[in-house]
Amino acid sequence: MARMGRPPKAEGEKKERESIYFDKDIIEWLREKAAKEDRTVSVELNRILRRLKEQEG
C-alpha cells in the first residue's frame, strides 16, 4: 500500500525558518512558559510576538 504524505499547506500557512540566538535567561524563561502551556517554544514565541505586534498597531 502506498503511503500518503502530508497535504501541502496553503501559501499563507507556510512558516519560515530562522536561526535566532537567545540569552540564557530568556530561553529558559521561554521554555518554562511554553511547558506550562503545553506548547513548543516556537508556538509560544509566535504568540508573544503577535500580541506585541498588535499592541504596536
C-alpha positions as CSV (number, residue, x, y, z in Angstrom):
1,M,0.0,0.0,0.0
2,A,1.4,3.4,-0.9
3,R,2.0,5.9,1.9
4,M,0.2,9.2,1.7
5,G,2.3,12.2,2.6
6,R,1.2,15.3,4.4
7,P,-1.0,17.5,2.2
8,P,0.7,20.7,1.1
9,K,-0.1,23.9,3.1
10,A,-1.6,26.9,1.5
11,E,0.9,29.7,0.8
12,G,-0.4,31.8,3.7
13,E,0.0,28.9,6.2
14,K,3.7,28.2,5.5
15,K,6.2,29.3,8.1
16,E,9.7,30.4,7.6
17,R,12.7,29.1,9.5
18,E,15.2,31.4,11.0
19,S,18.1,30.8,13.4
20,I,17.8,33.1,16.4
21,Y,20.1,33.1,19.4
22,F,18.8,33.9,22.9
23,D,20.5,34.9,26.1
24,K,20.4,32.0,28.6
25,D,17.9,33.6,30.9
26,I,15.5,34.4,28.0
27,I,15.5,30.9,26.5
28,E,15.0,29.4,30.0
29,W,12.0,31.7,30.6
30,L,10.6,30.8,27.1
31,R,10.9,27.1,27.7
32,E,9.3,27.3,31.1
33,K,6.4,29.4,29.8
34,A,5.9,27.1,26.8
35,A,6.0,24.0,29.0
36,K,3.3,25.4,31.4
37,E,1.0,25.9,28.4
38,D,2.0,22.6,26.8
39,R,3.3,24.4,23.7
40,T,6.6,24.4,21.9
41,V,8.9,27.4,22.3
42,S,8.3,28.4,18.7
43,V,4.5,28.5,19.2
44,E,4.8,30.4,22.5
45,L,7.3,32.9,21.0
46,N,4.9,33.5,18.0
47,R,2.0,34.1,20.4
48,I,4.1,36.6,22.4
49,L,5.3,38.5,19.3
50,R,1.9,38.6,17.7
51,R,0.5,40.2,20.9
52,L,3.3,42.7,20.9
53,K,2.8,43.5,17.2
54,E,-0.9,44.1,17.8
55,Q,-0.2,46.4,20.7
56,E,2.1,48.5,18.5
57,G,-0.6,48.8,15.9
